[in-house]
Amino acid sequence: WKCVRCLRSYYCSRQCQNVSWHIVHKHVCYKPSRFWWSVVAYTLLALALFPGIIRDPLIYDFGISLVPVSFFVIGILAGGIAQVMKKCFLVDMRGRMLELSVLLVTLWLVNVSWGLVWAFFGDVSQCKGVLGPASTDSKVLTAVRHFLFVPSQVWFNTWDRLALQTPEWLSRFLCQSTDHCFANSHLGNPDFYLESENCASDVMLVSELWMSAAVVLVITSALKKHERRARGRARRPHQD
């Protein structure tokens, strides 16, 4: 099955297409002729609402990427809950309420994640501490630091140095000083969560949501594969 509107999304069945429409696809479905005009319009709107994009384009680009990532995470978790409710309790949660719930929780997760972005670059007061202060001594935090925060620091510092090496006319437009091109990109601190228990709490929360979504995605994919195999065996003619 293929979406006849945007011609970009494919589905294994009409049922999967219906679930995806209510949870995710409805918000990102555009006709090809309108897609790039929408990109231009939203880019200009973003520049008007967030002028800091010009000073720290890398940070804001990373922050903007949190929107689809958060939506994907919450959509997977909500879809998993909806499947459990339907199969185990015969309750169909799909519809406007589920769609609104996914949208609101996504905005909440983006807000928490955006606070962590600025905490990573030095402003730990942006951490929300949603679940209250948490211990900074955790294997989860250590793993996140090793696999996410340290590579992120290297990534931003590398692009900051590369921007300084651009032609003079371009560096005058991009760079804020001769030492560092962008205003805050060089301030990344992979140990920021050690300075605030609220930051440690938020990192734990976001990490657990991401890991939960990954587990749900693996389980639902395995179940769907098993169901397809079962249907395939049921359709085979029996030989006497």
MDAnalysis code that builds the backbone (N, CA, C; Angstrom):
import MDAnalysis as mda
import numpy as np

u = mda.Universe.empty(720, n_residues=240, atom_resindex=np.repeat(np.arange(240), 3), trajectory=True)
u.add_TopologyAttr("name", ["N", "CA", "C"] * 240)
u.add_TopologyAttr("resid", np.arange(1, 241))
u.add_TopologyAttr("resname", ["TRP", "LYS", "CYS", "VAL", "ARG", "CYS", "LEU", "ARG", "SER", "TYR", "TYR", "CYS", "SER", "ARG", "GLN", "CYS", "GLN", "ASN", "VAL", "SER", "TRP", "HIS", "ILE", "VAL", "HIS", "LYS", "HIS", "VAL", "CYS", "TYR", "LYS", "PRO", "SER", "ARG", "PHE", "TRP", "TRP", "SER", "VAL", "VAL", "ALA", "TYR", "THR", "LEU", "LEU", "ALA", "LEU", "ALA", "LEU", "PHE", "PRO", "GLY", "ILE", "ILE", "ARG", "ASP", "PRO", "LEU", "ILE", "TYR", "ASP", "PHE", "GLY", "ILE", "SER", "LEU", "VAL", "PRO", "VAL", "SER", "PHE", "PHE", "VAL", "ILE", "GLY", "ILE", "LEU", "ALA", "GLY", "GLY", "ILE", "ALA", "GLN", "VAL", "MET", "LYS", "LYS", "CYS", "PHE", "LEU", "VAL", "ASP", "MET", "ARG", "GLY", "ARG", "MET", "LEU", "GLU", "LEU", "SER", "VAL", "LEU", "LEU", "VAL", "THR", "LEU", "TRP", "LEU", "VAL", "ASN", "VAL", "SER", "TRP", "GLY", "LEU", "VAL", "TRP", "ALA", "PHE", "PHE", "GLY", "ASP", "VAL", "SER", "GLN", "CYS", "LYS", "GLY", "VAL", "LEU", "GLY", "PRO", "ALA", "SER", "THR", "ASP", "SER", "LYS", "VAL", "LEU", "THR", "ALA", "VAL", "ARG", "HIS", "PHE", "LEU", "PHE", "VAL", "PRO", "SER", "GLN", "VAL", "TRP", "PHE", "ASN", "THR", "TRP", "ASP", "ARG", "LEU", "ALA", "LEU", "GLN", "THR", "PRO", "GLU", "TRP", "LEU", "SER", "ARG", "PHE", "LEU", "CYS", "GLN", "SER", "THR", "ASP", "HIS", "CYS", "PHE", "ALA", "ASN", "SER", "HIS", "LEU", "GLY", "ASN", "PRO", "ASP", "PHE", "TYR", "LEU", "GLU", "SER", "GLU", "ASN", "CYS", "ALA", "SER", "ASP", "VAL", "MET", "LEU", "VAL", "SER", "GLU", "LEU", "TRP", "MET", "SER", "ALA", "ALA", "VAL", "VAL", "LEU", "VAL", "ILE", "THR", "SER", "ALA", "LEU", "LYS", "LYS", "HIS", "GLU", "ARG", "ARG", "ALA", "ARG", "GLY", "ARG", "ALA", "ARG", "ARG", "PRO", "HIS", "GLN", "ASP"])
u.atoms.positions = np.array([
    [0.839, -1.191, 0.000],
    [0.000, 0.000, 0.000],
    [0.883, 1.254, 0.000],
    [0.439, 2.288, -0.714],
    [1.187, 3.535, -0.806],
    [0.252, 4.708, -0.572],
    [0.758, 5.725, 0.138],
    [-0.033, 6.935, 0.342],
    [-0.231, 7.627, -1.006],
    [-1.484, 7.844, -1.393],
    [-1.769, 8.417, -2.709],
    [-1.624, 9.931, -2.707],
    [-1.378, 10.510, -1.539],
    [-1.244, 11.963, -1.466],
    [0.206, 12.407, -1.640],
    [1.102, 11.866, -0.796],
    [2.503, 12.296, -0.877],
    [3.344, 11.376, -1.752],
    [2.858, 10.157, -1.996],
    [3.531, 9.186, -2.859],
    [4.902, 8.781, -2.332],
    [5.138, 8.969, -1.014],
    [6.452, 8.655, -0.441],
    [6.408, 7.538, 0.591],
    [5.263, 7.274, 1.192],
    [5.182, 6.306, 2.284],
    [4.511, 5.022, 1.820],
    [5.106, 3.901, 2.188],
    [4.598, 2.596, 1.811],
    [4.226, 1.800, 3.068],
    [3.221, 0.954, 2.957],
    [2.733, 0.184, 4.098],
    [2.476, -1.256, 3.672],
    [2.510, -2.135, 4.688],
    [2.295, -3.553, 4.396],
    [0.823, -3.893, 4.271],
    [-0.056, -3.044, 4.815],
    [-1.492, -3.334, 4.743],
    [-2.278, -2.047, 4.949],
    [-3.552, -2.100, 4.658],
    [-4.431, -0.955, 4.877],
    [-4.552, -0.632, 6.365],
    [-4.536, -1.656, 7.207],
    [-4.638, -1.441, 8.648],
    [-3.430, -0.672, 9.166],
    [-2.233, -1.057, 8.740],
    [-1.024, -0.341, 9.160],
    [-1.045, 1.102, 8.662],
    [-1.541, 1.315, 7.463],
    [-1.630, 2.664, 6.933],
    [-2.580, 3.515, 7.763],
    [-3.686, 2.923, 8.194],
    [-4.661, 3.641, 9.005],
    [-4.080, 4.028, 10.359],
    [-3.352, 3.101, 10.995],
    [-2.720, 3.396, 12.284],
    [-1.673, 4.489, 12.124],
    [-0.837, 4.387, 11.103],
    [0.203, 5.383, 10.866],
    [-0.385, 6.759, 10.582],
    [-1.510, 6.800, 9.861],
    [-2.145, 8.082, 9.539],
    [-2.559, 8.823, 10.802],
    [-3.194, 8.124, 11.737],
    [-3.691, 8.766, 12.946],
    [-2.560, 9.191, 13.879],
    [-1.476, 8.414, 13.934],
    [-0.417, 8.682, 14.912],
    [0.655, 9.614, 14.357],
    [1.108, 9.387, 13.126],
    [2.274, 10.123, 12.614],
    [2.021, 10.792, 11.275],
    [1.615, 9.989, 10.296],
    [1.704, 10.433, 8.909],
    [0.819, 11.637, 8.591],
    [-0.276, 11.783, 9.315],
    [-1.190, 12.891, 9.054],
    [-0.495, 14.245, 9.186],
    [0.506, 14.315, 10.067],
    [1.180, 15.579, 10.345],
    [2.305, 15.885, 9.351],
    [2.747, 14.891, 8.605],
    [3.898, 15.099, 7.719],
    [3.576, 14.807, 6.261],
    [2.297, 14.588, 5.954],
    [1.910, 14.229, 4.595],
    [1.679, 15.483, 3.756],
    [2.470, 15.655, 2.717],
    [2.326, 16.792, 1.818],
    [2.382, 16.296, 0.378],
    [1.651, 16.963, -0.475],
    [1.787, 16.694, -1.900],
    [3.183, 17.128, -2.332],
    [3.789, 16.402, -3.270],
    [5.150, 16.753, -3.694],
    [5.301, 18.209, -4.119],
    [4.283, 18.763, -4.771],
    [4.373, 20.148, -5.249],
    [4.389, 21.156, -4.111],
    [3.827, 20.767, -2.945],
    [3.771, 21.683, -1.806],
    [4.926, 21.480, -0.844],
    [5.655, 20.397, -0.954],
    [6.641, 20.048, 0.068],
    [7.720, 21.122, 0.198],
    [8.359, 21.496, -0.925],
    [9.489, 22.433, -0.844],
    [9.027, 23.839, -0.509],
    [7.819, 24.217, -0.937],
    [7.291, 25.508, -0.503],
    [7.080, 25.514, 1.007],
    [6.654, 24.404, 1.551],
    [6.486, 24.302, 2.995],
    [7.832, 24.397, 3.703],
    [8.873, 23.773, 3.125],
    [10.207, 23.859, 3.710],
    [10.671, 25.309, 3.778],
    [10.494, 26.055, 2.690],
    [10.898, 27.459, 2.660],
    [10.108, 28.276, 3.679],
    [8.800, 28.075, 3.718],
    [7.951, 28.844, 4.632],
    [8.313, 28.575, 6.086],
    [8.505, 27.308, 6.435],
    [8.834, 26.962, 7.819],
    [10.241, 27.431, 8.194],
    [11.162, 27.449, 7.222],
    [12.513, 27.947, 7.500],
    [12.484, 29.430, 7.834],
    [11.754, 30.205, 7.051],
    [11.640, 31.644, 7.325],
    [10.944, 31.894, 8.659],
    [9.921, 31.102, 8.959],
    [9.225, 31.243, 10.234],
    [10.161, 30.911, 11.401],
    [10.980, 29.871, 11.244],
    [11.920, 29.497, 12.301],
    [12.949, 30.591, 12.541],
    [13.446, 31.214, 11.466],
    [14.414, 32.311, 11.614],
    [13.791, 33.499, 12.323],
    [12.510, 33.748, 12.059],
    [11.826, 34.868, 12.711],
    [11.581, 34.592, 14.194],
    [11.217, 33.359, 14.524],
    [10.905, 33.018, 15.906],
    [12.153, 32.777, 16.747],
    [13.213, 32.258, 16.116],
    [14.432, 31.908, 16.850],
    [15.643, 32.561, 16.172],
    [15.867, 33.834, 16.417],
    [17.006, 34.510, 15.786],
    [18.350, 33.932, 16.202],
    [18.395, 33.191, 17.306],
    [19.638, 32.569, 17.735],
    [20.150, 31.530, 16.757],
    [19.322, 31.118, 15.826],
    [19.760, 30.148, 14.813],
    [20.969, 30.684, 14.049],
    [21.012, 31.976, 13.809],
    [22.119, 32.555, 13.054],
    [23.410, 32.501, 13.871],
    [23.316, 32.713, 15.207],
    [24.507, 32.693, 16.059],
    [24.989, 31.269, 16.320],
    [24.063, 30.344, 16.503],
    [24.409, 28.959, 16.825],
    [23.613, 28.002, 15.945],
    [23.877, 27.980, 14.649],
    [23.075, 27.138, 13.748],
    [23.184, 25.651, 14.074],
    [24.362, 25.208, 14.529],
    [24.524, 23.786, 14.824],
    [23.667, 23.361, 16.006],
    [23.620, 24.204, 17.042],
    [22.838, 23.868, 18.230],
    [21.355, 23.842, 17.895],
    [20.891, 24.845, 17.167],
    [19.471, 24.893, 16.832],
    [19.093, 23.799, 15.844],
    [20.023, 23.460, 14.956],
    [19.761, 22.356, 14.041],
    [19.597, 21.051, 14.817],
    [20.453, 20.856, 15.824],
    [20.336, 19.679, 16.673],
    [19.032, 19.717, 17.459],
    [18.673, 20.909, 17.965],
    [17.431, 21.043, 18.717],
    [16.209, 20.768, 17.870],
    [16.215, 21.254, 16.628],
    [15.085, 21.022, 15.734],
    [14.952, 19.538, 15.407],
    [16.084, 18.858, 15.299],
    [16.034, 17.420, 15.004],
    [15.388, 16.637, 16.137],
    [15.336, 17.233, 17.340],
    [14.694, 16.554, 18.464],
    [13.183, 16.423, 18.264],
    [12.601, 17.297, 17.443],
    [11.148, 17.255, 17.240],
    [10.724, 15.956, 16.560],
    [11.256, 15.618, 15.367],
    [10.842, 14.350, 14.761],
    [11.288, 13.130, 15.564],
    [12.472, 13.229, 16.214],
    [12.938, 12.096, 17.024],
    [11.983, 11.851, 18.189],
    [11.603, 12.929, 18.886],
    [10.673, 12.791, 20.014],
    [9.321, 12.284, 19.546],
    [8.864, 12.785, 18.414],
    [7.581, 12.340, 17.869],
    [7.625, 10.860, 17.525],
    [8.747, 10.427, 16.967],
    [8.921, 9.021, 16.618],
    [8.907, 8.146, 17.872],
    [9.622, 8.584, 18.913],
    [9.694, 7.825, 20.163],
    [8.314, 7.705, 20.806],
    [7.619, 8.827, 20.941],
    [6.301, 8.811, 21.581],
    [5.291, 8.064, 20.719],
    [5.406, 8.205, 19.399],
    [4.504, 7.487, 18.505],
    [4.659, 5.978, 18.641],
    [5.907, 5.500, 18.757],
    [6.145, 4.068, 18.930],
    [5.561, 3.580, 20.248],
    [5.821, 4.336, 21.336],
    [5.303, 3.933, 22.645],
    [3.775, 3.938, 22.659],
    [3.178, 4.995, 22.081],
    [1.715, 5.065, 22.039],
    [1.132, 3.957, 21.173],
    [1.790, 3.677, 20.051],
    [1.320, 2.600, 19.195],
    [1.396, 1.249, 19.889],
    [2.479, 1.035, 20.653],
    [2.606, -0.206, 21.404],
    [1.517, -0.357, 22.449],
    [1.248, 0.738, 23.177],
    [0.179, 0.709, 24.180],
    [-1.166, 0.441, 23.523],
    [-1.406, 1.084, 22.371],
    [-2.677, 0.891, 21.668],
    [-2.846, -0.558, 21.218],
    [-1.759, -1.187, 20.753],
    [-1.844, -2.584, 20.327],
    [-2.141, -3.501, 21.501],
    [-1.487, -3.248, 22.645],
    [-1.731, -4.074, 23.828],
    [-3.180, -3.941, 24.288],
    [-3.674, -2.695, 24.318],
    [-5.051, -2.468, 24.761],
    [-6.060, -3.153, 23.835],
    [-5.753, -3.155, 22.536],
    [-6.695, -3.758, 21.590],
    [-6.668, -5.281, 21.657],
    [-5.461, -5.861, 21.761],
    [-5.357, -7.319, 21.744],
    [-5.724, -7.951, 23.073],
    [-5.367, -7.273, 24.175],
    [-5.587, -7.871, 25.496],
    [-6.914, -7.474, 26.124],
    [-7.358, -6.242, 25.864],
    [-8.570, -5.755, 26.521],
    [-9.679, -5.373, 25.541],
    [-9.405, -5.576, 24.220],
    [-10.388, -5.282, 23.170],
    [-10.844, -3.828, 23.206],
    [-9.905, -2.936, 23.559],
    [-10.190, -1.498, 23.613],
    [-9.412, -0.827, 22.492],
    [-10.116, -0.185, 21.571],
    [-9.480, 0.500, 20.442],
    [-9.226, 1.952, 20.823],
    [-7.953, 2.308, 21.034],
    [-7.580, 3.649, 21.473],
    [-7.318, 4.590, 20.312],
    [-7.304, 4.077, 19.093],
    [-6.990, 4.930, 17.947],
    [-8.057, 5.991, 17.754],
    [-7.620, 7.178, 17.342],
    [-8.562, 8.260, 17.126],
    [-8.006, 9.588, 17.593],
    [-8.872, 10.559, 17.764],
    [-8.450, 11.915, 18.099],
    [-7.744, 12.012, 19.446],
    [-8.231, 11.267, 20.440],
    [-7.644, 11.358, 21.769],
    [-6.208, 10.837, 21.771],
    [-5.976, 9.732, 21.094],
    [-4.613, 9.206, 21.010],
    [-3.712, 10.166, 20.250],
    [-4.234, 10.702, 19.178],
    [-3.466, 11.657, 18.371],
    [-3.090, 12.894, 19.188],
    [-4.051, 13.434, 19.944],
    [-3.789, 14.606, 20.780],
    [-2.807, 14.269, 21.893],
    [-2.950, 13.095, 22.479],
    [-2.041, 12.681, 23.554],
    [-0.609, 12.572, 23.046],
    [-0.434, 11.978, 21.871],
    [0.904, 11.852, 21.284],
    [1.506, 13.230, 21.029],
    [0.700, 14.147, 20.522],
    [1.186, 15.494, 20.227],
    [1.614, 16.216, 21.496],
    [0.802, 16.148, 22.543],
    [1.107, 16.857, 23.789],
    [2.340, 16.268, 24.475],
    [2.422, 14.952, 24.523],
    [3.583, 14.324, 25.165],
    [4.852, 14.590, 24.352],
    [4.718, 14.656, 23.035],
    [5.868, 14.996, 22.196],
    [6.378, 16.391, 22.514],
    [5.474, 17.356, 22.635],
    [5.883, 18.722, 22.975],
    [6.567, 18.765, 24.338],
    [6.053, 17.984, 25.273],
    [6.665, 17.924, 26.598],
    [8.077, 17.343, 26.518],
    [8.245, 16.255, 25.757],
    [9.556, 15.621, 25.621],
    [10.538, 16.534, 24.898],
    [10.067, 17.264, 23.891],
    [10.930, 18.215, 23.188],
    [11.396, 19.302, 24.146],
    [10.505, 19.780, 25.002],
    [10.863, 20.807, 25.969],
    [11.937, 20.321, 26.934],
    [11.772, 19.112, 27.453],
    [12.773, 18.546, 28.365],
    [14.107, 18.338, 27.640],
    [14.046, 17.814, 26.422],
    [15.268, 17.548, 25.657],
    [15.984, 18.845, 25.280],
    [15.229, 19.879, 24.963],
    [15.823, 21.173, 24.611],
    [16.556, 21.770, 25.815],
    [15.995, 21.577, 27.008],
    [16.690, 22.007, 28.213],
    [18.017, 21.287, 28.388],
    [18.035, 19.997, 28.066],
    [19.285, 19.238, 28.160],
    [20.317, 19.718, 27.143],
    [19.853, 20.132, 25.971],
    [20.781, 20.648, 24.959],
    [21.522, 21.866, 25.496],
    [20.778, 22.812, 26.079],
    [21.421, 24.016, 26.600],
    [22.248, 23.726, 27.846],
    [21.829, 22.725, 28.634],
    [22.644, 22.322, 29.782],
    [23.978, 21.753, 29.305],
    [23.958, 21.009, 28.215],
    [25.180, 20.455, 27.642],
    [26.141, 21.572, 27.236],
    [25.581, 22.700, 26.823],
    [26.422, 23.830, 26.406],
    [26.600, 24.872, 27.511],
    [26.376, 24.482, 28.755],
    [26.787, 25.331, 29.867],
    [25.706, 25.878, 30.762],
    [24.450, 25.849, 30.347],
    [23.379, 26.444, 31.158],
    [22.571, 25.330, 31.827],
    [23.082, 24.818, 32.957],
    [22.413, 23.703, 33.633],
    [21.099, 24.115, 34.279],
    [20.851, 25.415, 34.367],
    [19.578, 25.869, 34.946],
    [18.396, 25.535, 34.047],
    [18.669, 25.164, 32.781],
    [17.599, 24.825, 31.855],
    [17.016, 23.431, 32.104],
    [17.682, 22.617, 32.920],
    [17.168, 21.279, 33.220],
    [15.893, 21.389, 34.045],
    [14.915, 20.571, 33.719],
    [13.613, 20.649, 34.370],
    [13.528, 19.810, 35.634],
    [14.277, 18.719, 35.718],
    [14.176, 17.833, 36.861],
    [12.773, 17.290, 37.034],
    [12.206, 16.760, 35.955],
    [10.800, 16.345, 35.935],
    [10.489, 15.333, 37.030],
    [11.366, 14.366, 37.209],
    [11.137, 13.307, 38.197],
    [11.836, 13.595, 39.520],
    [12.289, 14.838, 39.699],
    [12.996, 15.169, 40.922],
    [14.480, 14.878, 40.785],
    [15.284, 15.350, 41.740],
    [16.732, 15.123, 41.678],
    [17.067, 13.635, 41.626],
    [18.103, 13.306, 40.869],
    [18.535, 11.913, 40.731],
    [20.023, 11.822, 40.984],
    [20.456, 10.658, 41.386],
    [21.872, 10.429, 41.634],
    [22.652, 10.496, 40.324],
    [23.833, 11.093, 40.394],
    [24.676, 11.199, 39.200],
    [25.527, 9.956, 38.998],
    [25.472, 9.022, 39.946],
    [26.248, 7.778, 39.862],
    [25.350, 6.674, 39.312],
    [25.344, 6.536, 37.997],
    [24.479, 5.557, 37.343],
    [25.178, 5.016, 36.103],
    [25.024, 3.718, 35.894],
    [25.614, 3.100, 34.703],
    [24.962, 3.620, 33.433],
    [23.661, 3.950, 33.526],
    [22.971, 4.498, 32.359],
    [23.580, 5.839, 31.977],
    [23.807, 6.699, 32.972],
    [24.399, 8.011, 32.710],
    [25.805, 7.871, 32.142],
    [26.556, 6.914, 32.679],
    [27.915, 6.688, 32.172],
    [27.887, 6.242, 30.710],
    [26.942, 5.364, 30.384],
    [26.830, 4.888, 29.004],
    [26.409, 6.012, 28.065],
    [25.444, 6.840, 28.500],
    [25.004, 7.962, 27.677],
    [26.143, 8.943, 27.463],
    [26.914, 9.187, 28.522],
    [28.064, 10.079, 28.381],
    [29.051, 9.539, 27.357],
    [29.335, 8.248, 27.419],
    [30.348, 7.647, 26.549],
    [29.891, 7.582, 25.097],
    [28.634, 7.217, 24.895],
    [28.168, 6.968, 23.525],
    [27.455, 8.157, 22.886],
    [27.058, 9.172, 23.678],
    [26.332, 10.306, 23.104],
    [27.012, 11.643, 23.392],
    [27.288, 11.934, 24.656],
    [27.786, 13.262, 25.002],
    [29.209, 13.512, 24.507],
    [30.103, 12.535, 24.698],
    [31.490, 12.717, 24.242],
    [31.566, 12.831, 22.713],
    [30.908, 11.932, 21.953],
    [30.911, 12.123, 20.492],
    [30.273, 13.441, 20.057],
    [29.244, 13.889, 20.786],
    [28.616, 15.170, 20.447],
    [29.591, 16.326, 20.641],
    [30.376, 16.271, 21.721],
    [31.376, 17.312, 21.948],
    [32.391, 17.357, 20.815],
    [32.873, 16.193, 20.404],
    [33.826, 16.121, 19.293],
    [33.193, 16.633, 18.004],
    [31.945, 16.268, 17.768],
    [31.225, 16.686, 16.560],
    [31.120, 18.204, 16.465],
    [30.652, 18.839, 17.527],
    [30.461, 20.289, 17.497],
    [31.789, 21.036, 17.426],
    [32.801, 20.564, 18.154],
    [34.109, 21.221, 18.096],
    [34.725, 21.095, 16.709],
    [34.528, 19.948, 16.080],
    [35.084, 19.748, 14.735],
    [34.457, 20.717, 13.742],
    [33.128, 20.841, 13.773],
    [32.460, 21.755, 12.848],
    [32.794, 23.209, 13.150],
    [33.023, 23.532, 14.426],
    [33.414, 24.893, 14.777],
    [34.784, 25.219, 14.174],
    [35.717, 24.272, 14.260],
    [37.048, 24.492, 13.681],
    [36.985, 24.564, 12.156],
    [36.155, 23.705, 11.559],
    [36.034, 23.736, 10.097],
    [35.443, 25.058, 9.621],
    [34.493, 25.599, 10.376],
    [33.882, 26.875, 9.999],
    [34.908, 28.002, 10.045],
    [35.859, 27.925, 10.981],
    [36.912, 28.942, 11.058],
    [37.833, 28.910, 9.847],
    [37.923, 27.754, 9.202],
    [38.824, 27.598, 8.066],
    [38.164, 27.904, 6.723],
    [36.923, 28.353, 6.753],
    [36.239, 28.705, 5.513],
    [36.837, 29.997, 4.942],
    [36.552, 30.312, 3.673],
    [37.047, 31.570, 3.095],
    [36.663, 32.784, 3.947],
    [37.476, 33.820, 3.866],
    [37.314, 34.975, 4.751],
    [35.930, 35.602, 4.638],
    [35.401, 35.711, 3.435],
    [34.085, 36.347, 3.276],
    [32.984, 35.533, 3.961],
    [33.148, 34.199, 3.959],
    [32.152, 33.347, 4.597],
    [32.329, 33.321, 6.107],
    [33.581, 33.298, 6.568],
    [33.824, 33.285, 8.014],
    [33.371, 34.590, 8.662],
    [33.452, 35.692, 7.932],
    [32.941, 36.955, 8.481],
    [31.434, 36.887, 8.709],
    [30.752, 36.169, 7.841],
    [29.305, 36.027, 7.985],
    [28.931, 35.034, 9.070],
    [29.687, 33.936, 9.174],
    [29.341, 32.874, 10.098],
    [29.882, 33.085, 11.505],
    [31.122, 33.507, 11.604],
    [31.838, 33.416, 12.873],
    [31.647, 34.642, 13.757],
    [31.615, 34.366, 15.080],
    [31.442, 35.427, 16.072],
    [32.770, 36.001, 16.538],
    [33.859, 35.237, 16.431],
    [35.182, 35.701, 16.851],
    [36.232, 34.937, 16.060],
    [37.484, 35.288, 16.279],
    [38.580, 34.616, 15.574],
    [39.007, 33.336, 16.275],
    [38.575, 33.140, 17.525],
    [38.937, 31.933, 18.275],
    [37.922, 30.817, 18.083],
    [36.664, 31.186, 18.095],
    [35.588, 30.212, 17.923],
    [34.555, 30.801, 16.977],
    [34.102, 29.975, 16.051],
    [33.205, 30.496, 15.026],
    [31.818, 30.790, 15.590],
    [31.231, 29.821, 16.252],
    [29.864, 29.969, 16.756],
    [29.880, 30.355, 18.229],
    [28.789, 30.925, 18.679],
    [28.761, 31.524, 20.011],
    [28.934, 30.508, 21.132],
    [28.273, 29.364, 21.044],
    [28.277, 28.407, 22.156],
    [28.679, 26.989, 21.776],
    [28.881, 26.718, 20.510],
    [29.124, 25.341, 20.083],
    [30.373, 24.730, 20.709],
    [31.354, 25.579, 21.055],
    [32.601, 25.072, 21.617],
    [32.515, 24.816, 23.126],
    [31.362, 25.129, 23.732],
    [31.219, 25.007, 25.181],
    [30.660, 23.662, 25.617],
    [30.492, 22.722, 24.695],
    [29.917, 21.428, 25.028],
    [30.677, 20.725, 26.146],
    [29.944, 20.269, 27.138],
    [30.544, 19.621, 28.304],
    [29.855, 18.277, 28.540],
    [30.533, 17.161, 28.253],
    [29.890, 15.849, 28.422],
    [29.613, 15.479, 29.877],
    [30.184, 16.235, 30.822],
    [29.978, 15.964, 32.247],
    [28.995, 16.937, 32.892],
    [28.175, 17.600, 32.100],
    [27.290, 18.620, 32.649],
    [26.318, 18.059, 33.674],
    [25.912, 16.808, 33.505],
    [24.926, 16.218, 34.416],
    [25.484, 16.025, 35.828],
    [26.818, 16.069, 35.968],
    [27.428, 15.959, 37.291],
    [27.260, 17.242, 38.092],
    [26.948, 18.334, 37.396],
    [26.802, 19.627, 38.063],
    [25.395, 19.865, 38.588],
    [24.446, 19.041, 38.198],
    [23.050, 19.253, 38.595],
    [22.320, 17.922, 38.665],
    [21.695, 17.640, 39.799],
    [20.914, 16.417, 39.925],
    [19.657, 16.473, 39.070],
    [19.167, 17.683, 38.803],
    [18.018, 17.818, 37.903],
    [18.391, 17.389, 36.486],
    [19.603, 17.753, 36.070],
    [20.058, 17.340, 34.739],
    [20.225, 15.831, 34.670],
    [20.770, 15.234, 35.744],
    [20.916, 13.778, 35.778],
    [19.554, 13.108, 35.675],
    [18.553, 13.678, 36.358],
    [17.197, 13.130, 36.310],
    [16.622, 13.202, 34.909],
    [16.798, 14.329, 34.236],
    [16.256, 14.478, 32.885],
    [16.956, 13.569, 31.892],
    [18.284, 13.416, 32.031],
    [19.013, 12.512, 31.143],
    [18.511, 11.077, 31.318],
    [18.299, 10.675, 32.567],
    [17.768, 9.335, 32.836],
    [16.389, 9.160, 32.217],
    [15.531, 10.168, 32.374],
    [14.171, 10.092, 31.848],
    [14.164, 9.946, 30.334],
    [14.869, 10.827, 29.641],
    [14.886, 10.805, 28.176],
    [15.524, 9.509, 27.672],
    [16.605, 9.079, 28.329],
    [17.277, 7.842, 27.916],
    [16.360, 6.648, 28.067],
    [15.632, 6.580, 29.176],
    [14.725, 5.453, 29.405],
    [13.575, 5.449, 28.404],
    [13.089, 6.625, 28.027],
    [12.041, 6.685, 27.011],
    [12.566, 6.188, 25.666],
    [13.769, 6.616, 25.300],
    [14.362, 6.170, 24.037],
    [14.582, 4.660, 24.048],
    [15.113, 4.130, 25.156],
    [15.366, 2.693, 25.227],
    [14.059, 1.908, 25.222],
    [13.044, 2.431, 25.890],
    [11.739, 1.763, 25.892],
    [11.155, 1.719, 24.491],
    [11.286, 2.831, 23.761],
    [10.789, 2.861, 22.381],
    [11.523, 1.853, 21.507],
    [12.838, 1.716, 21.731],
    [13.610, 0.743, 20.956],
    [13.139, -0.678, 21.254],
    [12.888, -0.972, 22.526],
    [12.412, -2.310, 22.897],
    [11.043, -2.581, 22.282],
    [10.136, -1.594, 22.378],
    [8.793, -1.760, 21.803],
    [8.882, -1.966, 20.296],
    [9.753, -1.217, 19.635],
    [9.907, -1.345, 18.183],
    [10.384, -2.739, 17.806],
    [11.357, -3.268, 18.550],
    [11.868, -4.613, 18.264],
    [10.781, -5.662, 18.494],
    [10.061, -5.535, 19.601],
    [9.021, -6.519, 19.920],
    [7.893, -6.487, 18.895],
    [7.398, -5.278, 18.569],
    [6.303, -5.178, 17.604],
    [6.725, -5.656, 16.222],
    [7.980, -5.382, 15.843],
    [8.470, -5.864, 14.548],
    [8.521, -7.386, 14.528],
    [8.980, -7.980, 15.642],
    [9.043, -9.443, 15.723],
    [7.646, -10.052, 15.683],
    [6.692, -9.423, 16.384],
    [5.324, -9.936, 16.380],
    [4.689, -9.860, 14.996],
    [4.925, -8.737, 14.314],
    [4.379, -8.600, 12.972],
    [4.982, -9.639, 12.021],
    [6.288, -9.871, 12.167],
    [6.939, -10.879, 11.324],
    [6.368, -12.254, 11.607],
    [6.140, -12.549, 12.891],
    [5.557, -13.843, 13.260],
    [4.140, -13.983, 12.706],
    [3.345, -12.903, 12.774],
    [1.977, -12.955, 12.252],
    [1.969, -13.150, 10.742],
    [2.897, -12.501, 10.035],
    [2.962, -12.679, 8.584],
    [3.307, -14.124, 8.224],
    [4.233, -14.704, 8.984],
    [4.599, -16.096, 8.721],
    [3.419, -17.020, 9.005],
    [2.680, -16.733, 10.104],
    [1.526, -17.567, 10.447],
    [0.458, -17.481, 9.362],
    [0.208, -16.273, 8.850],
    [-0.778, -16.123, 7.772],
    [-0.314, -16.836, 6.505],
    [0.999, -16.776, 6.252],
    [1.523, -17.449, 5.077],
    [1.363, -18.958, 5.156],
    [1.614, -19.525, 6.345],
    [1.433, -20.964, 6.511],
    [-0.038, -21.352, 6.409],
    [-0.924, -20.474, 6.917],
    [-2.358, -20.783, 6.873],
    [-2.891, -20.767, 5.449],
    [-2.272, -19.970, 4.589],
    [-2.755, -19.864, 3.209],
    [-2.260, -20.999, 2.319],
    [-1.210, -21.701, 2.757],
    [-0.675, -22.778, 1.924],
    [-1.670, -23.928, 1.859],
    [-1.895, -24.484, 0.691],
    [-2.831, -25.619, 0.573],
    [-2.237, -26.868, 1.222],
    [-3.084, -27.589, 1.918],
    [-2.638, -28.818, 2.563],
    [-2.577, -29.945, 1.534],
    [-1.510, -30.701, 1.602],
    [-1.346, -31.831, 0.680],
    [-1.588, -33.133, 1.439],
    [-2.455, -33.983, 0.888],
    [-2.761, -35.257, 1.516],
    [-1.677, -36.282, 1.144],
])
